Amino acid sequence: MTVFFKTLRNHWKKTTAGICLLTWGGHWVYGKHCDNLLRRAACQEAQVFGNQLIPPNAQVKKATVFLNPAACKGKARTLFEKNAAPILHLSGMDVTIVKTDYEGQAKKLLELMENTDVIIVAGGDGTLQEVITGVLRREDEATFSKIPIGFIPLGQTSSLSQTLFAESGNKVQHITDATLAIVKGETVPLDVLQIKGEKEQPVFALTGLRWGSFRDAGVSVSRYWYLGPLKTKAAHFFSTLKEWPQTHQASISYTGPTERPPSGEEETPPRPSLYRRILRRLASYWAQPQGALQEVNPEVWKEVQLSTLELSITTRNSQLDLASKEDFMNICMEPNTVSKGDFITIGSKKVRDPKLHVEGTECLQASRCTLLLPEGTGGAFSIDSEEYEAMPVECFPALQPASQQLMLDSAVLARSLLKTAFPKTSSRKSPPAVAREGLDLDSAPWWGAGSSFALVLRSPWGSQGSKPPAFPPLCLFAGPSTGAATW
């Protein structure tokens, strides 16, 4: 033993390197073991749905998966087959996998696709945008758009996954949670933005449009891959050397928010009896003539001349508001007075979170808008992280009155409904007090993103003569596995 320690002391460099290698190897093996446990737990939960009996006259639910193998630098196929495919097959669904070979193929395939029960998108923002665009370009889009769409985030950019699923630093858990959300079938309506140019067919977006310097610098980050963690700051630094200040001139016309139409289908009232129809006809015959109908006020359009660092036209999907009665998009114009240091600092953060804005940003709410660019304007737009040529465009909601149904994690749906029902409070309260006095979901210690919990909420409106909630009673499964919140 003495000789052993003496050898380690005499060869301390090799000993240090060996210890570091063993530590890294142990951590890697432990991580793989934890990933296998997550996959096993998700498969066991999906098997519960697969073992359920269906009526003899019912058909097995059909699911069509659009998989982009090129997503995540070519790793999407492996990620899907290891983490998502077993869950879908164990759930009892009839799964058909369609692998896309080139950009835009999903749009063409959806034009010829037959009816299915569920459409699943396995890829990034670009793949999801292709599927949404393909669905809404169909001649029968009014009925075909009612098919729910599930999203498995496999790409490098998955902006919408922050809205649909709980945050997780583990890639395997993020994928399995998204797949289980599809199996459970919880859906939420999301806004779809139609962007129509002068030449091509309209493009549909779930996130929105970006045009400006932050967007251009973010696209060039991959060129500086050899700088490692400094590549993001380097891209923004070299962008300031080309031209400063960087301004984008444009003109935008818009109308204010409008009332959101009802999402449910209007019920046809029963036909009145013959006696009531005769009385109604006589009453209308002897009634005095009505005055002239009041003229409907036309939409008021406002025009703004822009000189901005970046312009963004986005939907409200980043923050679910299920009780909102207004229909609008957000138009944000960032000032061109930003210093180079702030441009580098804030731009590096916007690569990870595009919702961030510099101080002094002017934001508008509009139901429709038209963006006009001066002649000879170059550059490109980013529509749901996909690049398009910059040109004059018109933006307006794509679906009226209903929105596109996407599947989401039950915990996220429960969180959104609870935020709608209960106002935020400044102090932390225990769960029993929450149902009486309100809930601060962002600060409550017993609400953990991705964690399981059990919570029973009693209606704070009482039982007799009280105002009902803004949404119907629901049974919410508020955890990734066993937690539940019941109303």
Secondary structure, DSSP 8 states (H G I E B T S, - for coil): -HHHHHHHHHTHHHHHHHHHHHHHHHHHHHHHHHHHHHHHHHHHHHHHHHTS---TT----EEEEEE-TTHHHHTHHHHIIIIIHHHHHHTT-EEEEEE--STTHHHHHHHH----SEEEEEE-HHHHHHHHHHHHTSTTHHHHTTS-EEEEE-SS--TTHHHHS---S-HHHHHHHHHHHHHHT-EEEE--EEEE-SSS--EEESSEEEEEHHHHHHHGGGGGGGGGGGHHHHHHHHHHHH-SS--EEEEEEEE--EE---SS---------HHHHHHHHHHHHHS--------------EEEEEEESEEEEE-STTS--TT--EE-EEEEEE-S---HHHHHHHHHHHHH-TT---TT-EEEEESEEEEE--TT---EEEETTEEEE---EEEEESSSSS-EEEE--HHHHHHHHHHHHS---SS---HHHHHHH---TTT-TT--TT---EEE---TT-SSS----SS---EE--SSSS-EEE-
